[in-house]
Structure formats: structure tokens, C-alpha cells
Amino acid sequence: MKLKDPYKIIVSPIITEKATVLREAENKYSFYVHPEASKNDIRRSVEKIFNVEVVNIWTHILPGKPRIRGRYRGRTPAKKKAIVQIREGQTIPFFEGLI
């Protein structure tokens, strides 16, 4: 499936301690992305939304966790995570000042 809208491909940023260390040390930013998005879709979306140049992308599908609610069993939905490395010297202003 070819996704068109860059704002639907990038679901949300990941702001955790580990993501902050990656951002400061290696210029890598973490996002939750649409489960059907390819690396090329993610690259185009990040470059268009934030006006930066993407160097490398790593993706990982996080499986849903099992949950029990009384006698009902189920799973939370799976998520797809992307770690995007941008060119040295560039930043994404959304993440600045979050420390």
C-alpha cells in the first residue's frame, strides 16, 4: 500500500530517556509510524515535514502485549517504530527544549 499523506505516516514522536540519549549523542530521532509504511515513505515524510536530510532509517515492529480484563483475554495492537538518523548539524526543532 502506498501512503500519500506524510502526516498520516508519522503517528507520534517517542520521547523517552533512551530516545533522548540517542538524539543528543548520535543525532537519531524516534517516531511511531503507520504499520504499513515503508522506509522510503518514512524518509519522504520526515524530510517533507521537518525539512531535514535523512541519512539512515531503522524500523522495528513492536508486538502487542497480552492483557487480561476479568475473564477476557486479548492483546494490545502492534506498533511500528522508526529510528531516523539525520545529517550532522541539522536538528528537528520539535524535540529541542524537551529536557
Z-matrix of the N, CA and C atoms (Angstrom, degrees):
N
C 1 1.448
C 2 1.528 1 109.23
N 3 1.300 2 116.22 1 130.28
C 4 1.457 3 121.55 2 -179.66
C 5 1.526 4 108.74 3 -96.15
N 6 1.322 5 117.16 4 113.32
C 7 1.456 6 122.31 5 179.23
C 8 1.528 7 109.18 6 -86.62
N 9 1.319 8 116.70 7 136.21
C 10 1.468 9 121.22 8 -175.02
C 11 1.520 10 113.34 9 -101.07
N 12 1.325 11 117.89 10 -47.52
C 13 1.458 12 121.75 11 -172.18
C 14 1.535 13 110.47 12 -79.55
N 15 1.339 14 118.83 13 117.08
C 16 1.469 15 120.05 14 -178.27
C 17 1.523 16 112.98 15 -64.06
N 18 1.328 17 117.61 16 -24.70
C 19 1.463 18 120.30 17 -179.49
C 20 1.525 19 112.11 18 -78.27
N 21 1.335 20 117.95 19 -13.39
C 22 1.464 21 120.94 20 174.70
C 23 1.519 22 111.55 21 -94.14
N 24 1.319 23 117.14 22 -17.45
C 25 1.467 24 120.94 23 178.15
C 26 1.523 25 109.65 24 -78.13
N 27 1.327 26 118.24 25 -47.29
C 28 1.466 27 122.37 26 176.94
C 29 1.527 28 107.34 27 -84.67
N 30 1.336 29 116.80 28 109.32
C 31 1.461 30 121.04 29 -176.47
C 32 1.521 31 111.05 30 -80.68
N 33 1.349 32 117.14 31 -52.51
C 34 1.461 33 120.49 32 179.37
C 35 1.522 34 109.87 33 -163.42
N 36 1.328 35 117.22 34 155.55
C 37 1.466 36 120.18 35 174.89
C 38 1.522 37 110.13 36 -78.33
N 39 1.318 38 115.87 37 155.58
C 40 1.462 39 121.28 38 175.77
C 41 1.522 40 106.76 39 -105.99
N 42 1.326 41 115.91 40 118.28
C 43 1.457 42 120.85 41 -178.60
C 44 1.523 43 107.50 42 -118.94
N 45 1.317 44 115.64 43 90.28
C 46 1.463 45 122.06 44 177.61
C 47 1.524 46 108.17 45 -128.52
N 48 1.314 47 115.33 46 175.82
C 49 1.461 48 119.65 47 179.49
C 50 1.530 49 110.85 48 -63.32
N 51 1.320 50 116.68 49 -44.34
C 52 1.460 51 120.87 50 -179.10
C 53 1.533 52 110.94 51 -65.53
N 54 1.328 53 117.06 52 -40.76
C 55 1.462 54 120.81 53 178.85
C 56 1.524 55 110.98 54 -65.21
N 57 1.330 56 117.05 55 -35.72
C 58 1.462 57 121.11 56 178.23
C 59 1.520 58 111.08 57 -66.83
N 60 1.320 59 117.37 58 -40.72
C 61 1.466 60 121.20 59 178.15
C 62 1.526 61 109.72 60 -64.22
N 63 1.341 62 117.82 61 -43.70
C 64 1.464 63 120.91 62 177.97
C 65 1.522 64 111.23 63 -61.78
N 66 1.330 65 116.35 64 -40.48
C 67 1.469 66 120.62 65 -178.77
C 68 1.518 67 110.62 66 -64.73
N 69 1.327 68 117.53 67 -44.60
C 70 1.467 69 120.72 68 -176.73
C 71 1.519 70 112.61 69 -74.69
N 72 1.325 71 117.87 70 -39.72
C 73 1.462 72 121.02 71 -173.95
C 74 1.532 73 112.87 72 -84.48
N 75 1.335 74 117.72 73 -41.28
C 76 1.459 75 119.75 74 -170.20
C 77 1.528 76 114.06 75 -122.99
N 78 1.342 77 118.10 76 6.39
C 79 1.463 78 122.50 77 178.93
C 80 1.533 79 111.84 78 60.53
N 81 1.360 80 115.80 79 41.17
C 82 1.457 81 122.48 80 179.13
C 83 1.524 82 108.72 81 -113.84
N 84 1.325 83 116.34 82 133.66
C 85 1.461 84 123.03 83 -178.23
C 86 1.519 85 109.00 84 -116.13
N 87 1.345 86 117.02 85 141.90
C 88 1.461 87 122.11 86 -176.03
C 89 1.526 88 110.61 87 -111.42
N 90 1.341 89 115.72 88 138.97
C 91 1.461 90 122.31 89 179.82
C 92 1.523 91 109.64 90 -140.98
N 93 1.350 92 116.33 91 149.58
C 94 1.452 93 120.83 92 163.12
C 95 1.515 94 105.48 93 -86.99
N 96 1.339 95 116.88 94 134.42
C 97 1.456 96 121.42 95 -177.19
C 98 1.524 97 110.25 96 -124.89
N 99 1.322 98 116.20 97 167.80
C 100 1.460 99 122.02 98 177.73
C 101 1.530 100 108.73 99 -60.54
N 102 1.335 101 118.54 100 137.02
C 103 1.473 102 120.63 101 -175.65
C 104 1.523 103 114.69 102 -60.57
N 105 1.324 104 118.47 103 -24.19
C 106 1.460 105 120.61 104 -178.45
C 107 1.529 106 112.72 105 -98.94
N 108 1.313 107 117.98 106 5.99
C 109 1.468 108 121.46 107 -178.49
C 110 1.526 109 110.60 108 -75.69
N 111 1.328 110 115.80 109 135.00
C 112 1.457 111 120.48 110 175.81
C 113 1.532 112 109.29 111 -88.79
N 114 1.327 113 115.74 112 172.70
C 115 1.463 114 119.26 113 178.69
C 116 1.529 115 111.15 114 -63.99
N 117 1.321 116 117.22 115 -35.98
C 118 1.467 117 120.11 116 177.93
C 119 1.526 118 111.15 117 -66.00
N 120 1.346 119 117.06 118 -39.95
C 121 1.469 120 120.30 119 176.70
C 122 1.527 121 110.63 120 -61.87
N 123 1.325 122 116.64 121 -43.31
C 124 1.462 123 121.66 122 -179.29
C 125 1.526 124 110.09 123 -64.46
N 126 1.333 125 116.56 124 -43.75
C 127 1.470 126 121.58 125 179.24
C 128 1.530 127 111.03 126 -58.94
N 129 1.329 128 116.70 127 -50.04
C 130 1.466 129 120.60 128 -179.81
C 131 1.525 130 111.56 129 -61.52
N 132 1.329 131 117.04 130 -39.93
C 133 1.465 132 120.88 131 -178.55
C 134 1.520 133 111.82 132 -65.65
N 135 1.329 134 117.27 133 -48.04
C 136 1.466 135 120.89 134 -179.00
C 137 1.523 136 110.25 135 -64.10
N 138 1.325 137 117.40 136 -42.89
C 139 1.468 138 120.24 137 179.89
C 140 1.528 139 111.47 138 -64.82
N 141 1.329 140 117.55 139 -37.42
C 142 1.462 141 120.31 140 -178.35
C 143 1.524 142 111.63 141 -75.69
N 144 1.340 143 118.07 142 -44.59
C 145 1.465 144 121.19 143 -175.48
C 146 1.527 145 111.45 144 -71.02
N 147 1.335 146 117.64 145 -45.99
C 148 1.460 147 121.46 146 -171.92
C 149 1.530 148 114.31 147 -102.42
N 150 1.344 149 118.33 148 -5.33
C 151 1.458 150 122.94 149 177.52
C 152 1.532 151 111.93 150 57.73
N 153 1.327 152 115.88 151 51.74
C 154 1.462 153 123.11 152 177.36
C 155 1.524 154 108.30 153 -129.84
N 156 1.334 155 116.39 154 169.00
C 157 1.454 156 121.01 155 177.45
C 158 1.525 157 109.29 156 -106.65
N 159 1.333 158 116.75 157 122.17
C 160 1.464 159 122.65 158 -177.35
C 161 1.519 160 109.04 159 -85.65
N 162 1.343 161 116.03 160 131.95
C 163 1.459 162 121.93 161 179.61
C 164 1.521 163 110.47 162 -96.12
N 165 1.348 164 117.38 163 -45.22
C 166 1.460 165 121.10 164 -174.99
C 167 1.525 166 109.64 165 -151.34
N 168 1.344 167 116.14 166 154.47
C 169 1.467 168 121.76 167 179.61
C 170 1.526 169 109.01 168 -136.59
N 171 1.327 170 115.27 169 135.63
C 172 1.461 171 122.56 170 172.14
C 173 1.518 172 107.41 171 -120.09
N 174 1.340 173 117.40 172 134.81
C 175 1.459 174 120.17 173 178.11
C 176 1.521 175 109.38 174 -121.99
N 177 1.332 176 114.60 175 154.17
C 178 1.460 177 120.87 176 -179.19
C 179 1.523 178 108.02 177 -151.73
N 180 1.334 179 116.77 178 132.10
C 181 1.454 180 120.30 179 176.80
C 182 1.525 181 108.03 180 -96.70
N 183 1.332 182 115.14 181 119.93
C 184 1.459 183 121.19 182 -179.86
C 185 1.525 184 108.57 183 -92.12
N 186 1.333 185 119.31 184 118.70
C 187 1.464 186 120.15 185 -179.34
C 188 1.521 187 111.31 186 -69.46
N 189 1.324 188 116.31 187 155.25
C 190 1.454 189 121.06 188 178.04
C 191 1.522 190 111.14 189 -68.81
N 192 1.320 191 116.08 190 151.70
C 193 1.459 192 120.83 191 -179.39
C 194 1.526 193 109.65 192 -93.26
N 195 1.340 194 117.15 193 143.40
C 196 1.464 195 118.69 194 176.66
C 197 1.528 196 111.06 195 -70.60
N 198 1.307 197 115.91 196 140.43
C 199 1.458 198 122.33 197 179.71
C 200 1.522 199 109.41 198 -133.32
N 201 1.326 200 116.23 199 144.37
C 202 1.456 201 122.14 200 176.47
C 203 1.520 202 108.03 201 -123.47
N 204 1.310 203 116.26 202 127.99
C 205 1.460 204 122.45 203 179.32
C 206 1.525 205 106.57 204 -126.14
N 207 1.336 206 116.17 205 91.96
C 208 1.464 207 119.18 206 -175.30
C 209 1.514 208 109.88 207 70.12
N 210 1.331 209 116.39 208 -121.13
C 211 1.467 210 118.97 209 178.98
C 212 1.526 211 112.71 210 -96.36
N 213 1.322 212 117.80 211 2.11
C 214 1.454 213 121.78 212 -178.42
C 215 1.527 214 110.13 213 -98.03
N 216 1.305 215 114.41 214 134.83
C 217 1.457 216 121.00 215 177.98
C 218 1.519 217 109.23 216 -115.23
N 219 1.301 218 115.51 217 146.87
C 220 1.453 219 119.94 218 178.91
C 221 1.516 220 110.60 219 -166.76
N 222 1.309 221 116.13 220 -169.76
C 223 1.462 222 122.25 221 179.54
C 224 1.523 223 108.95 222 -135.62
N 225 1.317 224 115.03 223 149.41
C 226 1.457 225 119.28 224 171.61
C 227 1.532 226 107.73 225 -76.35
N 228 1.313 227 118.69 226 158.46
C 229 1.471 228 119.91 227 -179.43
C 230 1.534 229 111.89 228 -67.32
N 231 1.326 230 115.47 229 150.20
C 232 1.463 231 121.08 230 176.03
C 233 1.527 232 109.18 231 -73.32
N 234 1.334 233 116.28 232 153.78
C 235 1.463 234 122.21 233 178.77
C 236 1.520 235 108.64 234 -127.56
N 237 1.322 236 115.63 235 155.99
C 238 1.458 237 121.10 236 174.46
C 239 1.518 238 108.16 237 -115.09
N 240 1.318 239 115.97 238 131.40
C 241 1.455 240 122.23 239 -176.91
C 242 1.529 241 108.35 240 -115.67
N 243 1.323 242 116.22 241 139.48
C 244 1.467 243 121.16 242 177.15
C 245 1.520 244 108.89 243 -126.31
N 246 1.327 245 115.55 244 133.61
C 247 1.460 246 121.91 245 173.25
C 248 1.525 247 105.89 246 -110.04
N 249 1.331 248 115.59 247 120.37
C 250 1.460 249 122.28 248 -173.25
C 251 1.516 250 109.18 249 -114.19
N 252 1.346 251 115.90 250 124.72
C 253 1.467 252 120.36 251 175.88
C 254 1.516 253 107.79 252 -99.60
N 255 1.339 254 115.84 253 128.07
C 256 1.462 255 119.74 254 179.84
C 257 1.526 256 109.62 255 -107.75
N 258 1.328 257 115.09 256 165.40
C 259 1.461 258 120.85 257 -176.19
C 260 1.525 259 111.45 258 -58.95
N 261 1.320 260 116.08 259 143.32
C 262 1.467 261 123.42 260 -179.49
C 263 1.521 262 109.85 261 -58.12
N 264 1.323 263 115.66 262 134.05
C 265 1.454 264 121.24 263 179.58
C 266 1.518 265 113.58 264 95.90
N 267 1.329 266 117.77 265 -15.51
C 268 1.458 267 121.05 266 177.42
C 269 1.525 268 109.52 267 -97.14
N 270 1.333 269 116.41 268 153.28
C 271 1.456 270 121.26 269 176.96
C 272 1.516 271 109.70 270 -138.35
N 273 1.322 272 115.19 271 162.72
C 274 1.461 273 121.16 272 172.93
C 275 1.515 274 105.41 273 -104.84
N 276 1.333 275 118.41 274 113.80
C 277 1.472 276 121.16 275 -172.45
C 278 1.516 277 113.38 276 -63.40
N 279 1.321 278 119.64 277 -21.80
C 280 1.459 279 121.99 278 179.44
C 281 1.525 280 111.13 279 -58.77
N 282 1.336 281 117.37 280 -36.38
C 283 1.449 282 121.99 281 -174.98
C 284 1.530 283 113.50 282 -85.65
N 285 1.316 284 118.01 283 -14.93
C 286 1.462 285 120.84 284 -176.42
C 287 1.527 286 110.75 285 -71.84
N 288 1.307 287 116.94 286 138.42
C 289 1.449 288 122.26 287 177.44
C 290 1.516 289 114.14 288 82.03
N 291 1.344 290 118.51 289 16.34
C 292 1.462 291 121.64 290 -179.96
C 293 1.513 292 112.78 291 -93.13
N 294 1.303 293 118.42 292 -0.29
C 295 1.472 294 121.26 293 -176.85
C 296 1.512 295 110.73 294 -76.00
